[in-house]
């Protein structure tokens, strides 16, 4: 593996994880605050309360993907580097897939999909290039 490309991919994987932790915070911790639910395009507190269980659950999906990316990067620095590579690649590919589903389900959410998917996409590209 190319160490320089692996490091770059790892940096982007950690940055992607940070974005997903932020999304977790919004969706699972501060969802009921007007500034948060308005950011997600909801019109009222009643709407936010209606979708709160889904947002809460979705927030944890984002957290778990973030944990996977970070654990993968940590494992890259150990004797379990191959497992770390697989975990980091799986987590970042899952982030990209989720962003793709988001934009395909509603093209008006392209900005959100870009926020969610750009960093992990760069991570995936560098992690794959590291193999060459």
Secondary structure by P-SEA (a helix, b strand, c coil): ccaaaaaaaaaaaaaaaaaaaaaaaaaccccccaaaaaaaccccaaaaaaaaaaaaaaaaaaaaaaaaaaaaaaaccccaaaaaaaaaaaaaaaaaaaaaaaaaacccaaaaaaaacaaaaaaaaaaaaaac
